Each structure stands twice: as C-alpha cells, then as structure tokens.
Amino acid sequence: MRLILLGPPGAGKGTQAKVLMAAHDIPQLSTGDMLRAAVKAETPVGLKAKDIMARGDLVPDAVVNQIVADRIDMADCARGFILDGFPRTVAQAEALDSLLAERGLALDAVVELQVDEEALAARVENRAAESGGEVRADDTVEALRHRLKVYREQTAPLIDHYRATGKLVSVDGMQAIDDVSAQIADILASEGSQAQVAG
Ligand code: AMP
C-alpha cells in the first residue's frame, strides 16, 4: 500500500502515519524526521536545511526529492510506504509522479486531514506551555503561523492535483485520534475492495 498523508502542520499526519504503519507493516517516510536527523548529524543536507526549517520555510525541492528517491528504493519500502510531509509543492508531487512511474508503482490513496487552523495554533501553544519552553525550533506560535501560510500557498494546491487523479480522500482531522484512524481504515478498506472488484 502506498499512501500520502496531506494536511497542514499539526494536523496529526505523524500520529496517523504511525497507526497505519502498525496496521499495514509498512514504513512511515517523514521528510521532516529525515531532515531533523540530518540537522542533528550535521550532514551537508542538514547544514543547508537547519535555518530554513527553523524559520518554517521549505527546504529546496531538489533536496527533498533526492531524499525520498533514495529512501523509496530501500528494501523495507518494497511492500509500500506512508509519505508524511512529502510532497509539499506541486514540483515535488510531479517529481514523485515520475519517480513512481519509472518504478512501475502507483499510489493507492492520498488522505487529506482537514483541520481548523485556529485550533491548531491553540494546540501548539499548549504544547509549548506544557513542555516548559523545550520545543522544536519551529514549534512556536510564530513559526507555526508561518508554516500554515506556507502550507496554504505552496502545499494546498496539491489537493487539486490529487483530486484530479481520483485518489484523494478527505477526513475530518478535528475528531478524536481514534475516530480519525477508524475513518481512514474504513476508507482504505472500501477502496481496496473496489480495486479488487475492478481487477
Ligand atoms: P514536518 O516535520 O513535516 O512538519 O517538517 C518540518 C520542516 O522540515 C518543514 O517546516 C520544512 O522546513 C522541512 N520539510 C519537511 N518536509 C519537507 C518537504 N517535503 N519539502 C520541503 N521542506 C520540508
């Protein structure tokens, strides 16, 4: 199963990716996690990405496209994967389309988590308060507001890109975590049975 989780920062993509990973025994490919690991290890990619990420801007397409291309070719992705935080621009989506086509692979679904942006800002404020200030460099209200703006301008257009492929499914991400997971599971199960009927 090959899935994309789409939605603004804080929508719960990572949480749902972990549920799906356990249910389907396929890896979660989070470009954010991979980039944070690169920043921590001070690799050339990490050094390039560090300040961009702290501001809440997007790392250049060529950098993330290469990270994903390398990761998808690893053995644990043979049965599928869950993309969490990639693609984030139309250029990345087009790069992914070619990457998959070159390998004779197709996406099963693009799951959009729909959320209320004001509620997201409140969640991040709570997280900052609970942790006593020990948060990710980009996990502040200011950085979140910027990341939401970047999402609206650069990532939200992907909703139309994937709607046109017929692969887009939208879920209310403001529900309780378990309810969101259950709804995604139902959708994937019914898509799977439709695909079987279709042959
Ligand atoms: P995330 O953990 O997915 O919210 O990503 C954290 C940060 O990593 C983002 O705000 C970007 O700076 C960077 N990043 C993650 N994924 C991508 C991507 N697909 N394209 C560009 N930048 C990304």
Boltz pocket constraint, residues with backbone or C-beta under 6 A from the ligand:
constraints:
  - pocket:
      binder: B
      contacts: [[A, 9], [A, 31], [A, 32], [A, 33], [A, 35], [A, 49], [A, 52], [A, 53], [A, 54], [A, 56], [A, 57], [A, 58], [A, 59], [A, 60], [A, 61], [A, 64], [A, 84], [A, 85], [A, 86], [A, 87], [A, 88], [A, 92], [A, 138], [A, 147]]
      max_distance: 6.0
